[in-house]
Amino acid sequence: MTEIAPSNICAPPVLVLRGATRVYAPRDLGPDTDILVLGGRIHAVRSPPYSANELAAFQALLGAEIIDCAGCIITPGFIDVHVHITGGGGELGPQSRVPPPTLSGIIRAGVTTVVGCLGTDTVSRDPAHLVTAANALRNDGIACFVWTGGYPLPAANLTGSVERDLAFVDPVVGVGEVAVSDVRGSVPVTGTDLARVGTACRVGGMLAGKPAAKVHVHVGAGAQGMKPLWDAVEIVRGNLPPQPPKEPDTGGFDPAVPATCLYPTHVSSRDPQVFLDALKWAVAGGFIDCTADDNSVTASFLVAAKLFLSRPRLSSDAYGSFPVLDAAGRVVKYGVGKQTTLMSTLCALLAALDDRELPVERVLALLTRNPAAAMGWEKERGEIRPGCIADLLVFRVPGGTNRERWMRPEALDIVIAQGRIVKRGEWIKKGMFEE
C-alpha cells in the first residue's frame, strides 16, 4: 500500500535561512547572510542578519520557520537542461531501455529545475509520454520543462507541428535533442534541415511568448561535428533581406538570424576539435552545453577554457544511454548517465584551480545563472536575489569551506524547491511508488 504524500495545494511556508557561513548567489554574498522566503520566492537577502526581535516578529505574525544555517553554504538550486525523464536507451533492444528517474534521485543531486528530452527512441516513447512525465514532476514540486521531438527529423510532436507544441503545450520550451553527426539520427542532417527546424522553433516561440525557445542539438561523434550548425547560420543569412553593415569589431551572429537558437550539447564528450569549435560558437554569441562525467574529461576541457566559463552550461544527460559503437555501427559498450556527475564535475573544477584563477561563483554559474540565461529564465531562476523563485541548496560543512570538498551529495543537507523543503537531513521527498 502506497501512502499518499501531502499535495502542494497549501501556500508555501515562510522560511528564514539564518546566519549562513557563505551564500553564493552565485556571486559571493559573504558571511552571516539571512534569506527570507515568502510565497515560494526569495523576499529578501539580508546582511547583516535579522535581529532577534525581527525573527520573533516573523514567527509570531507569519508563522515563519527559522532554519539555523551556521556552518552552511547556500547556493541556488541546480538547473539541468538535459535529462531523459522517461528513460533513454533502447539501442540493444527493449531490454536496454533505461528506467526513468526517481523524484528522490533528482532532489539528491541538488537539481530543482529539469528540462526533459527524448533521444534515439521516439517510437516506444513519444512527446505525450514526455509531457506526462514532466507534469508528474511538476505535481511533485520540481520545476520541469521539455524539449519536444528527439533525434530524428522531422521532429516528433504532440499537436501536429513544432510551432503548435510551443504555442499550446506549457512545458514545451523548444525542440530536441535533434541529432547531428550521429548514425542514430536522420542521416545526414544538413544545415538546411537545422535552418528549417530553427525557424519553426523561433516562430513557435514568438507565438507562445517563449522568445528564448531553442533547438537542442545533440552533437555526435561523426566526422561532420558541428558543421551542420554553422551551415544553418549561413543558409538563413542568405535567405534574409540585406542587413545593415556591422561595426568591424562586433562579430557574433546577426540577432535576426533564427539559427541563433541552436543550442549544441555533448560538446565536451567528443573529439577536442568539437570542443574548440563549440568555443568559437560561444564566442560568436551562441550557447553551448557540456555533459558532466565522473572521469574529469569535461572538467579538463573547462579548465583549459577557463576564460570562457561565462559561456558554457553543464548538464547531466541523466538516464540516457551511453553506447559505444565500433566501425560497423555495433554497440560494444553500454553505460547510463547519472545526475551525480554534476557535483563530480564541479568538484573536479574547484580542485583543479585556486580561487584567483577560477572563483567559486564562476563554477556554480555552469549549473545556475548560465543555463537560466540560455533558457530565458534569468529574471526568476539561477540566482539568489529578491523576486527569484526560492530554489535553494544548503550544504552543511562544519569542518570548513575547502573548495573541492563541500560541494558533494553527502554534504547536501537541505533542498528547497519553489519555496518548499523537499530534503532535510536524512529525510527526502519521494515519488508515489518509490520504496
Secondary structure as a PSIPRED ss2 file (coil, helix, strand):
# PSIPRED VFORMAT (PSIPRED V4.0)

   1 M C   1.000  0.000  0.000
   2 T C   1.000  0.000  0.000
   3 E C   1.000  0.000  0.000
   4 I C   1.000  0.000  0.000
   5 A C   1.000  0.000  0.000
   6 P C   1.000  0.000  0.000
   7 S C   1.000  0.000  0.000
   8 N C   1.000  0.000  0.000
   9 I C   1.000  0.000  0.000
  10 C C   1.000  0.000  0.000
  11 A C   1.000  0.000  0.000
  12 P C   1.000  0.000  0.000
  13 P C   1.000  0.000  0.000
  14 V C   1.000  0.000  0.000
  15 L E   0.000  0.000  1.000
  16 V E   0.000  0.000  1.000
  17 L E   0.000  0.000  1.000
  18 R E   0.000  0.000  1.000
  19 G E   0.000  0.000  1.000
  20 A E   0.000  0.000  1.000
  21 T C   1.000  0.000  0.000
  22 R E   0.000  0.000  1.000
  23 V E   0.000  0.000  1.000
  24 Y E   0.000  0.000  1.000
  25 A C   1.000  0.000  0.000
  26 P C   1.000  0.000  0.000
  27 R C   1.000  0.000  0.000
  28 D E   0.000  0.000  1.000
  29 L C   1.000  0.000  0.000
  30 G C   1.000  0.000  0.000
  31 P C   1.000  0.000  0.000
  32 D C   1.000  0.000  0.000
  33 T E   0.000  0.000  1.000
  34 D E   0.000  0.000  1.000
  35 I E   0.000  0.000  1.000
  36 L E   0.000  0.000  1.000
  37 V E   0.000  0.000  1.000
  38 L E   0.000  0.000  1.000
  39 G C   1.000  0.000  0.000
  40 G C   1.000  0.000  0.000
  41 R E   0.000  0.000  1.000
  42 I E   0.000  0.000  1.000
  43 H E   0.000  0.000  1.000
  44 A E   0.000  0.000  1.000
  45 V E   0.000  0.000  1.000
  46 R E   0.000  0.000  1.000
  47 S C   1.000  0.000  0.000
  48 P C   1.000  0.000  0.000
  49 P C   1.000  0.000  0.000
  50 Y C   1.000  0.000  0.000
  51 S C   1.000  0.000  0.000
  52 A H   0.000  1.000  0.000
  53 N H   0.000  1.000  0.000
  54 E H   0.000  1.000  0.000
  55 L H   0.000  1.000  0.000
  56 A H   0.000  1.000  0.000
  57 A H   0.000  1.000  0.000
  58 F H   0.000  1.000  0.000
  59 Q H   0.000  1.000  0.000
  60 A H   0.000  1.000  0.000
  61 L H   0.000  1.000  0.000
  62 L H   0.000  1.000  0.000
  63 G C   1.000  0.000  0.000
  64 A C   1.000  0.000  0.000
  65 E E   0.000  0.000  1.000
  66 I E   0.000  0.000  1.000
  67 I E   0.000  0.000  1.000
  68 D E   0.000  0.000  1.000
  69 C C   1.000  0.000  0.000
  70 A C   1.000  0.000  0.000
  71 G C   1.000  0.000  0.000
  72 C E   0.000  0.000  1.000
  73 I E   0.000  0.000  1.000
  74 I E   0.000  0.000  1.000
  75 T E   0.000  0.000  1.000
  76 P E   0.000  0.000  1.000
  77 G C   1.000  0.000  0.000
  78 F E   0.000  0.000  1.000
  79 I E   0.000  0.000  1.000
  80 D E   0.000  0.000  1.000
  81 V E   0.000  0.000  1.000
  82 H E   0.000  0.000  1.000
  83 V E   0.000  0.000  1.000
  84 H C   1.000  0.000  0.000
  85 I C   1.000  0.000  0.000
  86 T C   1.000  0.000  0.000
  87 G C   1.000  0.000  0.000
  88 G C   1.000  0.000  0.000
  89 G E   0.000  0.000  1.000
  90 G C   1.000  0.000  0.000
  91 E C   1.000  0.000  0.000
  92 L C   1.000  0.000  0.000
  93 G C   1.000  0.000  0.000
  94 P H   0.000  1.000  0.000
  95 Q H   0.000  1.000  0.000
  96 S H   0.000  1.000  0.000
  97 R E   0.000  0.000  1.000
  98 V C   1.000  0.000  0.000
  99 P C   1.000  0.000  0.000
 100 P C   1.000  0.000  0.000
 101 P C   1.000  0.000  0.000
 102 T C   1.000  0.000  0.000
 103 L H   0.000  1.000  0.000
 104 S H   0.000  1.000  0.000
 105 G H   0.000  1.000  0.000
 106 I H   0.000  1.000  0.000
 107 I H   0.000  1.000  0.000
 108 R H   0.000  1.000  0.000
 109 A C   1.000  0.000  0.000
 110 G C   1.000  0.000  0.000
 111 V E   0.000  0.000  1.000
 112 T E   0.000  0.000  1.000
 113 T E   0.000  0.000  1.000
 114 V E   0.000  0.000  1.000
 115 V E   0.000  0.000  1.000
 116 G E   0.000  0.000  1.000
 117 C C   1.000  0.000  0.000
 118 L C   1.000  0.000  0.000
 119 G C   1.000  0.000  0.000
 120 T C   1.000  0.000  0.000
 121 D C   1.000  0.000  0.000
 122 T C   1.000  0.000  0.000
 123 V C   1.000  0.000  0.000
 124 S C   1.000  0.000  0.000
 125 R C   1.000  0.000  0.000
 126 D C   1.000  0.000  0.000
 127 P H   0.000  1.000  0.000
 128 A H   0.000  1.000  0.000
 129 H H   0.000  1.000  0.000
 130 L H   0.000  1.000  0.000
 131 V H   0.000  1.000  0.000
 132 T H   0.000  1.000  0.000
 133 A H   0.000  1.000  0.000
 134 A H   0.000  1.000  0.000
 135 N H   0.000  1.000  0.000
 136 A H   0.000  1.000  0.000
 137 L H   0.000  1.000  0.000
 138 R H   0.000  1.000  0.000
 139 N H   0.000  1.000  0.000
 140 D C   1.000  0.000  0.000
 141 G C   1.000  0.000  0.000
 142 I C   1.000  0.000  0.000
 143 A E   0.000  0.000  1.000
 144 C E   0.000  0.000  1.000
 145 F E   0.000  0.000  1.000
 146 V E   0.000  0.000  1.000
 147 W E   0.000  0.000  1.000
 148 T E   0.000  0.000  1.000
 149 G C   1.000  0.000  0.000
 150 G C   1.000  0.000  0.000
 151 Y C   1.000  0.000  0.000
 152 P C   1.000  0.000  0.000
 153 L C   1.000  0.000  0.000
 154 P C   1.000  0.000  0.000
 155 A C   1.000  0.000  0.000
 156 A C   1.000  0.000  0.000
 157 N C   1.000  0.000  0.000
 158 L C   1.000  0.000  0.000
 159 T C   1.000  0.000  0.000
 160 G C   1.000  0.000  0.000
 161 S C   1.000  0.000  0.000
 162 V H   0.000  1.000  0.000
 163 E H   0.000  1.000  0.000
 164 R H   0.000  1.000  0.000
 165 D H   0.000  1.000  0.000
 166 L H   0.000  1.000  0.000
 167 A H   0.000  1.000  0.000
 168 F H   0.000  1.000  0.000
 169 V C   1.000  0.000  0.000
 170 D C   1.000  0.000  0.000
 171 P C   1.000  0.000  0.000
 172 V E   0.000  0.000  1.000
 173 V E   0.000  0.000  1.000
 174 G E   0.000  0.000  1.000
 175 V E   0.000  0.000  1.000
 176 G E   0.000  0.000  1.000
 177 E E   0.000  0.000  1.000
 178 V E   0.000  0.000  1.000
 179 A E   0.000  0.000  1.000
 180 V E   0.000  0.000  1.000
 181 S C   1.000  0.000  0.000
 182 D C   1.000  0.000  0.000
 183 V C   1.000  0.000  0.000
 184 R C   1.000  0.000  0.000
 185 G C   1.000  0.000  0.000
 186 S C   1.000  0.000  0.000
 187 V C   1.000  0.000  0.000
 188 P C   1.000  0.000  0.000
 189 V C   1.000  0.000  0.000
 190 T C   1.000  0.000  0.000
 191 G H   0.000  1.000  0.000
 192 T H   0.000  1.000  0.000
 193 D H   0.000  1.000  0.000
 194 L H   0.000  1.000  0.000
 195 A H   0.000  1.000  0.000
 196 R H   0.000  1.000  0.000
 197 V H   0.000  1.000  0.000
 198 G H   0.000  1.000  0.000
 199 T H   0.000  1.000  0.000
 200 A H   0.000  1.000  0.000
 201 C H   0.000  1.000  0.000
 202 R H   0.000  1.000  0.000
 203 V H   0.000  1.000  0.000
 204 G H   0.000  1.000  0.000
 205 G H   0.000  1.000  0.000
 206 M H   0.000  1.000  0.000
 207 L H   0.000  1.000  0.000
 208 A H   0.000  1.000  0.000
 209 G C   1.000  0.000  0.000
 210 K C   1.000  0.000  0.000
 211 P C   1.000  0.000  0.000
 212 A C   1.000  0.000  0.000
 213 A C   1.000  0.000  0.000
 214 K E   0.000  0.000  1.000
 215 V E   0.000  0.000  1.000
 216 H E   0.000  0.000  1.000
 217 V E   0.000  0.000  1.000
 218 H E   0.000  0.000  1.000
 219 V E   0.000  0.000  1.000
 220 G C   1.000  0.000  0.000
 221 A C   1.000  0.000  0.000
 222 G C   1.000  0.000  0.000
 223 A C   1.000  0.000  0.000
 224 Q C   1.000  0.000  0.000
 225 G C   1.000  0.000  0.000
 226 M C   1.000  0.000  0.000
 227 K H   0.000  1.000  0.000
 228 P H   0.000  1.000  0.000
 229 L H   0.000  1.000  0.000
 230 W H   0.000  1.000  0.000
 231 D H   0.000  1.000  0.000
 232 A H   0.000  1.000  0.000
 233 V H   0.000  1.000  0.000
 234 E H   0.000  1.000  0.000
 235 I H   0.000  1.000  0.000
 236 V H   0.000  1.000  0.000
 237 R H   0.000  1.000  0.000
 238 G H   0.000  1.000  0.000
 239 N C   1.000  0.000  0.000
 240 L C   1.000  0.000  0.000
 241 P C   1.000  0.000  0.000
 242 P C   1.000  0.000  0.000
 243 Q C   1.000  0.000  0.000
 244 P C   1.000  0.000  0.000
 245 P C   1.000  0.000  0.000
 246 K C   1.000  0.000  0.000
 247 E C   1.000  0.000  0.000
 248 P C   1.000  0.000  0.000
 249 D C   1.000  0.000  0.000
 250 T C   1.000  0.000  0.000
 251 G C   1.000  0.000  0.000
 252 G C   1.000  0.000  0.000
 253 F C   1.000  0.000  0.000
 254 D C   1.000  0.000  0.000
 255 P C   1.000  0.000  0.000
 256 A C   1.000  0.000  0.000
 257 V C   1.000  0.000  0.000
 258 P H   0.000  1.000  0.000
 259 A H   0.000  1.000  0.000
 260 T H   0.000  1.000  0.000
 261 C H   0.000  1.000  0.000
 262 L E   0.000  0.000  1.000
 263 Y E   0.000  0.000  1.000
 264 P E   0.000  0.000  1.000
 265 T E   0.000  0.000  1.000
 266 H C   1.000  0.000  0.000
 267 V C   1.000  0.000  0.000
 268 S C   1.000  0.000  0.000
 269 S C   1.000  0.000  0.000
 270 R C   1.000  0.000  0.000
 271 D C   1.000  0.000  0.000
 272 P H   0.000  1.000  0.000
 273 Q H   0.000  1.000  0.000
 274 V H   0.000  1.000  0.000
 275 F H   0.000  1.000  0.000
 276 L H   0.000  1.000  0.000
 277 D H   0.000  1.000  0.000
 278 A H   0.000  1.000  0.000
 279 L H   0.000  1.000  0.000
 280 K H   0.000  1.000  0.000
 281 W H   0.000  1.000  0.000
 282 A H   0.000  1.000  0.000
 283 V H   0.000  1.000  0.000
 284 A C   1.000  0.000  0.000
 285 G C   1.000  0.000  0.000
 286 G C   1.000  0.000  0.000
 287 F C   1.000  0.000  0.000
 288 I E   0.000  0.000  1.000
 289 D E   0.000  0.000  1.000
 290 C E   0.000  0.000  1.000
 291 T E   0.000  0.000  1.000
 292 A C   1.000  0.000  0.000
 293 D C   1.000  0.000  0.000
 294 D C   1.000  0.000  0.000
 295 N C   1.000  0.000  0.000
 296 S C   1.000  0.000  0.000
 297 V H   0.000  1.000  0.000
 298 T H   0.000  1.000  0.000
 299 A H   0.000  1.000  0.000
 300 S H   0.000  1.000  0.000
 301 F H   0.000  1.000  0.000
 302 L H   0.000  1.000  0.000
 303 V H   0.000  1.000  0.000
 304 A H   0.000  1.000  0.000
 305 A C   1.000  0.000  0.000
 306 K H   0.000  1.000  0.000
 307 L H   0.000  1.000  0.000
 308 F H   0.000  1.000  0.000
 309 L C   1.000  0.000  0.000
 310 S C   1.000  0.000  0.000
 311 R C   1.000  0.000  0.000
 312 P E   0.000  0.000  1.000
 313 R E   0.000  0.000  1.000
 314 L E   0.000  0.000  1.000
 315 S E   0.000  0.000  1.000
 316 S C   1.000  0.000  0.000
 317 D C   1.000  0.000  0.000
 318 A E   0.000  0.000  1.000
 319 Y C   1.000  0.000  0.000
 320 G C   1.000  0.000  0.000
 321 S E   0.000  0.000  1.000
 322 F E   0.000  0.000  1.000
 323 P E   0.000  0.000  1.000
 324 V E   0.000  0.000  1.000
 325 L E   0.000  0.000  1.000
 326 D C   1.000  0.000  0.000
 327 A C   1.000  0.000  0.000
 328 A C   1.000  0.000  0.000
 329 G C   1.000  0.000  0.000
 330 R C   1.000  0.000  0.000
 331 V E   0.000  0.000  1.000
 332 V E   0.000  0.000  1.000
 333 K E   0.000  0.000  1.000
 334 Y E   0.000  0.000  1.000
 335 G E   0.000  0.000  1.000
 336 V E   0.000  0.000  1.000
 337 G C   1.000  0.000  0.000
 338 K C   1.000  0.000  0.000
 339 Q C   1.000  0.000  0.000
 340 T C   1.000  0.000  0.000
 341 T H   0.000  1.000  0.000
 342 L H   0.000  1.000  0.000
 343 M H   0.000  1.000  0.000
 344 S H   0.000  1.000  0.000
 345 T H   0.000  1.000  0.000
 346 L H   0.000  1.000  0.000
 347 C H   0.000  1.000  0.000
 348 A H   0.000  1.000  0.000
 349 L H   0.000  1.000  0.000
 350 L H   0.000  1.000  0.000
 351 A H   0.000  1.000  0.000
 352 A H   0.000  1.000  0.000
 353 L C   1.000  0.000  0.000
 354 D C   1.000  0.000  0.000
 355 D C   1.000  0.000  0.000
 356 R C   1.000  0.000  0.000
 357 E C   1.000  0.000  0.000
 358 L C   1.000  0.000  0.000
 359 P C   1.000  0.000  0.000
 360 V H   0.000  1.000  0.000
 361 E H   0.000  1.000  0.000
 362 R H   0.000  1.000  0.000
 363 V H   0.000  1.000  0.000
 364 L H   0.000  1.000  0.000
 365 A H   0.000  1.000  0.000
 366 L H   0.000  1.000  0.000
 367 L H   0.000  1.000  0.000
 368 T C   1.000  0.000  0.000
 369 R H   0.000  1.000  0.000
 370 N H   0.000  1.000  0.000
 371 P H   0.000  1.000  0.000
 372 A H   0.000  1.000  0.000
 373 A H   0.000  1.000  0.000
 374 A H   0.000  1.000  0.000
 375 M C   1.000  0.000  0.000
 376 G C   1.000  0.000  0.000
 377 W C   1.000  0.000  0.000
 378 E C   1.000  0.000  0.000
 379 K C   1.000  0.000  0.000
 380 E C   1.000  0.000  0.000
 381 R C   1.000  0.000  0.000
 382 G C   1.000  0.000  0.000
 383 E C   1.000  0.000  0.000
 384 I C   1.000  0.000  0.000
 385 R C   1.000  0.000  0.000
 386 P C   1.000  0.000  0.000
 387 G C   1.000  0.000  0.000
 388 C C   1.000  0.000  0.000
 389 I E   0.000  0.000  1.000
 390 A C   1.000  0.000  0.000
 391 D C   1.000  0.000  0.000
 392 L E   0.000  0.000  1.000
 393 L E   0.000  0.000  1.000
 394 V E   0.000  0.000  1.000
 395 F E   0.000  0.000  1.000
 396 R E   0.000  0.000  1.000
 397 V C   1.000  0.000  0.000
 398 P C   1.000  0.000  0.000
 399 G C   1.000  0.000  0.000
 400 G C   1.000  0.000  0.000
 401 T C   1.000  0.000  0.000
 402 N C   1.000  0.000  0.000
 403 R C   1.000  0.000  0.000
 404 E C   1.000  0.000  0.000
 405 R C   1.000  0.000  0.000
 406 W C   1.000  0.000  0.000
 407 M C   1.000  0.000  0.000
 408 R C   1.000  0.000  0.000
 409 P H   0.000  1.000  0.000
 410 E H   0.000  1.000  0.000
 411 A H   0.000  1.000  0.000
 412 L E   0.000  0.000  1.000
 413 D E   0.000  0.000  1.000
 414 I E   0.000  0.000  1.000
 415 V E   0.000  0.000  1.000
 416 I E   0.000  0.000  1.000
 417 A E   0.000  0.000  1.000
 418 Q C   1.000  0.000  0.000
 419 G C   1.000  0.000  0.000
 420 R E   0.000  0.000  1.000
 421 I E   0.000  0.000  1.000
 422 V E   0.000  0.000  1.000
 423 K E   0.000  0.000  1.000
 424 R E   0.000  0.000  1.000
 425 G C   1.000  0.000  0.000
 426 E C   1.000  0.000  0.000
 427 W E   0.000  0.000  1.000
 428 I E   0.000  0.000  1.000
 429 K C   1.000  0.000  0.000
 430 K C   1.000  0.000  0.000
 431 G C   1.000  0.000  0.000
 432 M C   1.000  0.000  0.000
 433 F C   1.000  0.000  0.000
 434 E C   1.000  0.000  0.000
 435 E C   1.000  0.000  0.000
